[in-house]
Amino acid sequence: MYDLAIIGAGWAGFNAAIRAKSLGLKVALIEEAFIGGTCLNSGCIPAKTLVQSAKLLEFAGKAKSFGIDINAIPEINFPVIQARKEKIIMQLRKGMESRLAGIDYLSGHARILNNQHLKVNDDDLTTKFILLASGSRPFELPGFVFDGKKVISSEEALNLSKVPGSLLIVGGGVIGCEFAQIFSSLGSKVQVVEIMDQLLPGVDREIAKKLETIFKKKKISVSTLTDAKTVDLNNFELVLVCVGRKPRIEGLDALGIATGKSGIIVDDYLRTSVENIYAAGDCTGKLMLAHYASYQGICAVENIGKPSTPARADNAVVPACIFTSPEIASVGLNELQASQAVPEIKINKFDFLGSGMARIQDETEGFIKIISEAKTGKLIGAHIIGPKATELISIFTLAMSSGLNVAQLRKTIFAHPTLSEAINEALDQG
């Protein structure tokens, strides 16, 4: 008998298994596709690999201004880009597999019979606990059925054999904006349609408006407050639908596992409605971020392995990153949320135009925006659009997790010349 059977080897399941092994639990990790789940195989890693190729092409276009003459016009070899992506995925899969010593990794479809019995392919397993980490899949919009030819999902977009001449992106959220950046840089004529009144719904409005301005400079057409059904699809070679993801929770109701519109219902300790069954990651519908899935998976396992000291999965300081160019990152409340949460807020901003390192790198688009409680100086939000935003946000994540206020963060000495010193520059404003 196993102590724990984990269904799904994505970021939640994999990290849960590693943590369970360290606690001395006998673990079975079950995956019907590939280790690494969506993030490694059809999400974060492959998408950011394409982003890097697109960014390199952009930098090549700037080479002359840096005093570097490139004699030939840069050419896009998309098959090589895709081959590099596949190589990186394979290397990371092997790396993850090498860490599974002491864990039974089972390849196949898992079917739960009850809270202590599973069937994996034709084999029966017994276990004391089950952790559901089944992940998510692209949401299919009514009227835009994925056919793999004209209308595609984000997962299919990552495996195209050539760059489309024209591309309609339905959904201006994180995934849609990243793909707009990728394919526009690689030569596609791109239009993004978003039914809400801004790109990146939920992101700080000022940040979203800045990205929209930058997109338009790059000849990416942006149409907000627009229903995709009003757009003539015949004007585009491909239609990419990016309107979110839905949890993989099919068949759980029959087992008595309570589910809701957003996913598996769990309590603060990640327990489901069925005794001895927990859930973590995208299937819970909390925050569909790989790093949050990992956090949930580890929390769930620690509650299973150390039941006398259960811990709530309630860390609200979760960074979010968007790999457009420039990058976007945030943690905590946006300006609207902050103004509704506290009596009075203070905003400190600094434009990267004033950063020495941003000038050196010729990446001056964007700004840092810091939101604090006016009376106490408590940091309640940070938002960045600009160079290395996805790295810089970790400073604010650590500061907020540690309970630092504005004055304490201001006392930190940042090296010069760096992008990070722009944080102190922001705090000096006002």
N, C-alpha and C positions, 0 to 999 in steps of 0.2 A: 504494500500500500504506500502511496505517495503522501507526503504531508501537504503538498500543494500541486495542483495542475493548473497551468496557465494557458489559456486559449488566445493565441495571437502573439507573434514575436516581433511586433513593432516596438516603438520607443517605450511604451508603457510596459508591455509584456517582457521584453528583453531586460530592461533595467530592474524590473521586479524580480526576475529570475536570478540575476546576479546578486541582488540584495538578499534574496531568500537563501541562496547557497551560503553566503557569508554568515547567516544566522543559524546555519547547521540544518536547514530543512532539506528533505529529499524532494526534488523538484522535477516535474515533467513540463517541458515547454513545447507547445503544439502549434504548428504553423502549416496551413494548407498551400501557401504560395512561397514567398521568399522571406528569409530573415531580414529584419529592418523595416518591414511594413511599408506603409505609404511614404513616409519621410524619405527612406533610403531609395526605394525603388520607383516611385511614381509621384514624388512630391518635392520636398525641400532640396535634397541633394542634387538630383538631375536638373531641377529648375535653376538652381544657383550655379551649376556648371555652365548652363547655357548663358546665364546672366554674365558670367565672367568672360566668356568669349565675346559677347556683345560689348562689354566694357572695354576689352582690349582693342576692339575695332574702333571704338570712339577715341581711345587714347592715341591710336595710330594716326587718326585724323588730325591730332594736335601736335604731332611730332615736329613739324617744321618750326612752330613757335618756340619749341624748346631747343632749337639749334640742331635738330637731327633731321637730315634729309633722307627720306626713304625714296629710293629711285623708282621703285615700281608702285603702282597703285595697289593697295591692299585688296586681296581677293578673298571671298568667302568660300571655304571648302566645307559645306555643311555636312557631308558624310564623315569627314574627319572630326568635326565638332561632336557629332553624335557618337562616333567611336570612342572619343576621349571620355565622354559622359559614361558610356557603358563600362569602360575600363575602371573609372573611379568607383562606380557602383560595385563592380566585382571585387575590387580591392577592399572596400569597406565591408562587404559581406564576409569575405574571408577573415577580416580582422575581428568581426563580431563572433563568427563561428569559433575562432581560436580561444575565445573567452568562456566557452561553454563547458570546459572540463568540469566534471562532477555534476553536470545537469543532463538529464535525458532529453535530447532534442528529437521530437517526433514529427515527421513530415506527413501530413494528411489532414483530412477533415474531421473535426471533433464534433460529436453529437452528445449532448448532456442527457443522461437518462434520469438522474435525480441528483441531489446535492452531494453525493459521494461516488457516483458511478458515471463513467463516460465510455463512449465507444469511439476509437480513433481508427478509421478504416474498418478493419475486421477485428481489431483487438479491443478487449475490455480492460478498462483501467479503474482502479478504486483509489480514492483520495480523501483526505480529511477536509481539505478546502479547495475551492475553485476560484480562480481569478479570471474574469472576463476582460479581455483586452482586444476585442475584435475589430476595433478601428472604425473607419468610415469610407464612404465612396462619394464620387461627384453627384451632386443633386441634378436631376434631369428636369428641366423646365417644361411645363405643358406647352405643346406646340413646337418644341424644339427637341425632337427625339434624337438621341445619339445614333447615327447610322455609320459612323466611322469614315464617311466619305465627304459629305458636305457639312454636316453638323457634328462637331467633335467635342469631347470632354478635355479637361486639363491633362488627364493622364495620356490621352491619345496625342495631344499636342506635343508632348515631350518625345514622341517617337516618330515624328514626321520624317519622311525621306528627303524632302526639299522644303525650302522656304517659300511659303505661299506669296503670290503676287499681291493679293489683297486679302485682308482679314477683318471680319467683324467680330468684335469681342462683346459678348452680352454679359454685362456685370462689371462694374468698375470698382470692385473690392480689391483686396490684397492680391489674389491670384490673377485677376484680370489685368490689373495695372502692371504686375511683373511681366506678364506675357506681352502686353503692349510695348513695354520697354524692350524686351528681347527681340521681337519680330520687326519692330520699327527700325531698330539699330541694324538688323540683318537685311533690311531692304524692303520689307513689306509695307504696303499702304494700309494703315491701321485706323479703324474707327472704333471707339469705345462708347457703348450706350449703357446708361445707368438710370434706373427708374427713380431713384432718390434724387434729392436736390444737390448732391455733391458727390465727387469721387470719394472712395474710401469711407463709406458711411460708418459713423462711430468714431472715426479719427478726428482729432482736433480740427475744427473747420478752417482755421488759418493755414494749417499745414496742408490740408487737402486742396485749398484754393491755390497755394503756391505750386503744388504738383501739377494742377490743371494748367497753370500758366506755363510751366516748363514743358509739359506735353505739347501744348500748342506751338511753342517755339520749335519743337522737334517735328512738327507737321503731323502729330498724332491728333486726329479729330476726336473731340470729346462732346458727347451729347448727354447732358443730365436731364432729369424729369422726362425721360423718353422711354416709352414702352417698345421693346424690341420688335413686337408684332407689327409696329408701324413702319419698320424699315424694310426696303426691298432687298431680299437676300440674293437676288440675281446679280446684284452689283458687286458681289464678293466671291472670291474663289473658295474661301472657307469661312465657316461660322464657328467660333469657339465660345461655348457656354460656360461661364464661370460664375455661378450664382450660389456658391456655397457647397457644403458637403453634408451628407446625412449619415447617421450612425448605422453600423451593421448590427441590427438587433432582431433579425427575422427569426421567428419561432420561439422567442423567449417567453411570450405571454402564455403559451401552452404549458410551460414549466412552472408557471406561477411567479415568474420574475417580473415585477412591475416595471412598465416602461411608460414614458410620456412622449410628447411631441418632439422633445429635444434629444431623447435617448433613454438609457437605463436609469431608473431612479435609484439614487444612493443616498445614504445619510451622511453626516459630517465625517464619518469614519470610513466611507466608501463601501459600506455593507449594502447589499441589495435586500429586497423583501424576503428572500429565501435564506434560511440559516446556512452559514458556512460558505455562501457565495458572495464574492466581492466583485467590483468592477472598477476599471480605471482607463483613462485615455479618451479618445474621440467617441467611443461608444457611450460615454456618460453625457456627452453634449455640453460639458461645462465650458472649457476653452479648448478649441481644436488647434493646439500648438504642441509641437513635439516635446519641447522642454517641460511643458505643463503635464503632458502625459507621463513623462518620466517621473516627475515629482509625485503624481498620483499613484503610479505603480509602486514606487518605493514606500510611500505612506501606507498603502494597503497591505503590503507585505510586512511592514513593521507592526501593524496592528494585528496581523495574523500570528506573527512570530512572538510578539510580546503583548499578549492580551491583558496583562495586569496593568500596563501603562499605555492605554490607547491614546493616540494623538489625532487631533482634527486635521483634515486636509483643508486648511482655511487660509493659507498664505495668499494674500491679495496683491502682493508686490510682484507682478508678473510682467516682464518686458515683452513687447511685441515689435517685430521687425519686418520691414518691407524692403525688398532688394530691387528697388527701382534705381534710376540714376538721375539725381542724387538719391541716396538711401534715406529711409524714414525709420524712425524708431521712437517708441514711447513707453512710459511706465506711469502708473497712477492715473489720476483723473485728468480729463481734458478741461479746457477753460469753462465750457458750459456746465459740465458736471460739478466742477469745483465751485462755481458761483452759486450753484443750488445746494451744495453740501455745507458750506461755511458762511458766516455772516459777511466776511470781507476777505478778498484774495489780493495778493500782490503778484504781478507778473514781471519777470526780468527777462530781457531778450538781448541777444547779440547776433549780428549778421556776420556770416563767414567772409564777407567782403573785407572785414577788418582783421581777419586772421592771417598772420604771416605765413603759416604753413599751408593754409588753403590757397594763398596767392602762389606760393612756390609750386604747389601741385596743380595749379590752374583749375581748382574745384571750389569756386566761390559762391555757387548758388546755394541759398538756404540760410537757416538760422537755428539757434538754440532758444527754446522757450521754457522757462522755469516757473512753475506755479507754486506759491506757498500761501499759508494762512497769514494774513497781514499782522494779526495781533501777536502770534507766537513764533512766527518764522518757520513753522513746521512745513517740510516739503510734502506736497500732496500730488505733484505731477511734474513730469518733464517730457518735452516733445522736441525732437530734432529732425530737421530735414537738411541734409548736407553730407559732406564727405565722412565716411566711416561712422555714420550715425548708429549703425547696428553694433558697433564696438563701444562707442562712447556711452551708450545708454546703460551699460553695465555699471558705470560709476554712479549714476543716479539710483539704479536698482540696489546697489550695495548701501548707498547713503540712506535710502528710505527704509531698507530692511534693518539697518542699524539704528534707526530713530534719530539720525542727524538732522539738525535744523539748518537754515540758510547760513547763519553765522559760523557754525562749525564747519560746514562744507567750504565756506570762503577761506577758512584758515589753512586749507589743504594747499600744499605747494605742488603745482603742476610743472613739469619740465618745459623748457623753452628751446627751440620753437616746436610746438606740437599743436595738434588740433584740440587736445583736451584742455589746454589753457584757456580756450574760449569759454569754458564753464565759469572760470573766475571773472573773465571779462563781462559775461552776462550778469553775474552777481554784483559787479561794480556799477552797473547801470541803474541809476535811481537810488 
